């Protein structure tokens, strides 16, 4: 019997497509899906990275919710951080976008690049620079205050100022990115809507209320979702600037998770914290879709 010859792989074969996406597919499995499943299992165990993991059931979750005072403190600090950054940050980005989209604004490309530049810089580098700005002895902020006759502040060592100071830095860094998204949204609003408003005699705030703001809702909705998720995942700035101090006033959720995982070697406990954070973010995102999603219209 004659052996059947193998057919050559044709150029238009769908197998080529699967071969091209195989590396990315494998990376998602190895670096995303497997760690997700592994961390879910570890959240029900007691594991110190050295010894064998012991199954403890839901005791990690029960301890976090009922007995861990720092867990509640870190969650509250994270919520306060989100309250500081999201409303002010989105409002500032919207003001900048409206200014850059105005016909009276000159050098738009230059200012757009300047405002966007902080987003390009790494957060660790930005945090180091702002830590120098906030220095109580030779920081530039206290120098400015003292030059106009005002007393200097201990920005990062004051219990009442530490968390707002970190939030201010985060607002400065993210404002340019959100501004670019809003500028794109503003430029996507059809001009005939404003022409119709001019014919009806609508001016200023009336145009913004009935045309600009409703048409900008998809962009604002996207920014609100991403800003909320980013606020609950804050870590780098706290790690560099305060390490949770003073007196745990900047102990945010992810930094406390890091302490449990890589300082106290409670990997199971930290995994439980990670899944609680995941549930919190999912619930908040669903609520945002329920409350804001109805107001978002994609019709032009």
Steps between C-alpha positions, in 0.01 A plus 500: 500500500615847417554732791278807487696818447454778755336803350705821532360772724323751281555873545132564562468219756345610833774305675742785425283736704498266796877462480547879505280550809640195681782692683257759635248231584760304696618815682142575609463145632836493680511855638127580547266203520723264699592768762131593536402140570804442723432811709137393543619167639761668720237730650359194676840389633770601744828528307824677590685445167733244661287223643213306349169682477239386754129518422319727747174560316342843531687590818715755315190685382334480842811634673532786254142614537448445873838527674752694291491867600762600243292343224216739579742791535660430163162465331379828649819679393457365147141623486610843624775506238240425230274776636790746484623409153199409285271810526784753499703315237211456256387862549852633440538285188166626367600865556832446322327323211249783459782756499704309242193453282413869511551709190664771709776267621837543329787249477263211560748231394766635734272515804352161420849351502592678822189379682542145368870476590448395868307194385801382297732514802518195724305530823803415715701787349209741538454395863869561574483851352184586692651359817773762460235768435327401825819493708434694821852648521605589143197419285389746236140512628604617846742746340211654305279515811770658712585752228145642524497497881318169556632223726642188340324167537614146575323368194587130521541470877179678602211261571249733333710597196681180400220326307372820329860579399538164327160549337608840367802343333280230343256761369786692339634186335171369360341829394679511164396149396134561587520839328609341170206259512257784568649715224441212257143478626447874456634491146261215422190710577330594170526868418140516378380466858677821596376669182144408592558631851627831358183533295295446815704758689669256739829624640765414756388271779176411322696353208721309743206364699281384213756413231860465622443314824248242369711430189811470716346242733658194328848646555419610856354159576816328379718732709289445811525121466876496442568766766304302759687178423833684504423668833425170670825356364728781621835368624812655341458853633440382857792257478740775392373798698370385840502118532161519670593765757457707700312276745341299216328810360614410148481122542300426186360160412762385250788605722357302791458205263867537404603504866312178572633325191867602482584624848293274724502210249125439537434412139164336568385800701617739228325292231175530696553877512551504123170324436313726742637798308394335174144459632491861623613636161250280313213616723593868464536464122158335474348781708661758273353327195159493669508865609691665214456256214140608439615857438760400243386538142709406197255641246609806302 
